[in-house]
Amino acid sequence: MLVPKKSKYRKAHRSRGGLSGVAQNGSKVSFGRFGMKAASRGEVTSRQIESARRTITRFLKRAGKLWIRIFPHRPITKKAAEVPMGSGKGSVEFYVFPTLPGKIIFEIDGVSEEMAKKAFKLAGYKLSIQTKFIVRDF
């Protein structure tokens, strides 16, 4: 799974209301020919990214090249079950990537369009956000 090697702060605030607008950076297909674009906002966990990546590579039978354009850098904490109020913030459980609509998540090159479309459709089921298939215009 994708986890940061090092971070400036171990625990971070939740982004309450910080996911407004649409993505400006990373909104165009840059590396491959086909892309999977986020159509809704939300948080994508490192487990979801890994599950989608495995689905794509298995469906394509390791043909073509795959780029992952997002990295989960925000830590999400959780307190243990039945812990009373107070006693500080919980420990880090997992990492997420806060996604805005328009952000490119995956890119593929070296396969046909229908293969890429089917692979991204299968991978989209693994994510907690809605996605769209897009083709790079040269």
C-alpha positions as CSV (number, residue, x, y, z in Angstrom):
1,M,0.0,0.0,0.0
2,L,1.0,3.6,-0.5
3,V,2.2,5.3,2.7
4,P,4.4,8.4,3.0
5,K,8.0,7.6,4.1
6,K,8.2,10.8,6.2
7,S,5.9,13.6,7.1
8,K,6.3,17.0,8.8
9,Y,3.5,16.3,11.2
10,R,2.3,12.9,12.4
11,K,-1.4,13.8,12.7
12,A,-3.4,16.3,10.7
13,H,-6.7,18.1,10.9
14,R,-9.6,16.8,8.8
15,S,-10.3,19.1,5.8
16,R,-13.8,20.3,6.8
17,G,-15.0,22.2,3.8
18,G,-11.6,22.2,2.1
19,L,-12.7,20.2,-0.8
20,S,-14.6,22.9,-2.7
21,G,-14.2,23.8,-6.4
22,V,-12.7,21.7,-9.2
23,A,-9.1,20.4,-9.7
24,Q,-6.7,22.8,-11.5
25,N,-3.5,20.8,-11.2
26,G,-3.5,17.3,-12.6
27,S,-6.6,17.7,-14.6
28,K,-5.2,16.8,-18.0
29,V,-3.9,13.4,-19.3
30,S,-0.1,13.9,-19.4
31,F,1.7,10.6,-19.6
32,G,-0.6,8.0,-21.2
33,R,-3.3,8.0,-23.9
34,F,-6.3,7.1,-21.7
35,G,-7.2,8.5,-18.3
36,M,-9.6,7.9,-15.4
37,K,-10.9,11.2,-14.1
38,A,-12.6,11.9,-10.8
39,A,-16.2,13.0,-11.3
40,S,-17.0,13.7,-7.6
41,R,-15.2,14.9,-4.5
42,G,-14.1,12.7,-1.7
43,E,-11.2,10.9,0.0
44,V,-9.5,8.0,-1.7
45,T,-7.7,5.7,0.7
46,S,-4.4,3.9,0.0
47,R,-6.2,0.5,0.1
48,Q,-8.6,1.7,-2.6
49,I,-5.8,2.9,-4.8
50,E,-4.0,-0.4,-4.5
51,S,-7.1,-2.4,-5.1
52,A,-7.9,-0.4,-8.3
53,R,-4.3,-0.7,-9.5
54,R,-4.3,-4.5,-9.0
55,T,-7.7,-4.8,-10.9
56,I,-6.3,-2.8,-13.8
57,T,-3.1,-4.8,-14.1
58,R,-4.8,-8.1,-13.8
59,F,-7.4,-7.2,-16.4
60,L,-4.8,-6.0,-18.9
61,K,-2.6,-9.0,-18.2
62,R,0.3,-6.7,-17.5
63,A,0.1,-5.2,-21.1
64,G,0.7,-1.5,-21.6
65,K,2.0,1.0,-19.0
66,L,0.0,2.3,-16.0
67,W,0.6,5.6,-14.2
68,I,-0.9,6.4,-10.7
69,R,-1.3,10.2,-10.6
70,I,-2.4,10.5,-6.9
71,F,-0.6,9.7,-3.6
72,P,-2.3,9.3,-0.2
73,H,-0.5,11.8,2.0
74,R,-3.2,12.9,4.6
75,P,-3.2,10.8,7.8
76,I,-6.6,9.8,9.2
77,T,-6.7,9.1,12.9
78,K,-9.1,6.9,14.9
79,K,-9.6,6.3,18.6
80,A,-9.9,2.7,19.8
81,A,-13.3,1.2,20.5
82,E,-15.0,2.1,23.9
83,V,-12.4,4.8,24.8
84,P,-13.8,7.6,26.9
85,M,-13.9,11.2,25.7
86,G,-10.8,13.2,26.2
87,S,-7.2,11.7,26.4
88,G,-6.1,13.3,23.1
89,K,-6.3,12.5,19.5
90,G,-6.3,8.9,18.3
91,S,-3.5,7.1,16.5
92,V,-3.0,7.2,12.7
93,E,-5.1,4.4,11.0
94,F,-4.7,5.0,7.3
95,Y,-3.8,7.6,4.7
96,V,-6.1,9.3,2.1
97,F,-5.9,11.5,-0.9
98,P,-8.5,14.3,-0.9
99,T,-9.9,14.3,-4.5
100,L,-11.6,17.1,-6.4
101,P,-13.7,16.7,-9.5
102,G,-11.5,16.8,-12.6
103,K,-8.4,15.2,-11.1
104,I,-6.7,12.4,-13.1
105,I,-6.3,9.3,-11.0
106,F,-4.9,6.7,-13.4
107,E,-3.4,6.8,-16.9
108,I,-2.8,3.9,-19.4
109,D,-0.9,3.7,-22.6
110,G,-0.1,0.8,-25.0
111,V,-3.6,-0.9,-25.0
112,S,-6.7,-0.5,-27.1
113,E,-9.4,1.9,-26.2
114,E,-12.0,-0.7,-25.3
115,M,-9.6,-2.6,-23.1
116,A,-8.7,0.6,-21.3
117,K,-12.4,1.6,-20.9
118,K,-13.3,-1.8,-19.5
119,A,-10.2,-1.8,-17.1
120,F,-11.1,1.6,-15.8
121,K,-14.8,0.6,-15.3
122,L,-13.7,-2.3,-13.2
123,A,-11.3,-0.2,-11.2
124,G,-13.9,2.5,-10.7
125,Y,-16.0,0.0,-8.6
126,K,-13.1,-0.2,-6.1
127,L,-13.0,3.6,-5.5
128,S,-15.3,5.6,-3.2
129,I,-15.8,8.4,-5.8
130,Q,-17.4,8.5,-9.2
131,T,-15.1,8.4,-12.2
132,K,-15.1,9.1,-15.9
133,F,-13.1,7.7,-18.8
134,I,-11.3,10.2,-20.9
135,V,-9.1,10.1,-24.0
136,R,-6.1,12.4,-24.5
137,D,-6.5,14.8,-27.4
138,F,-3.3,15.5,-29.2
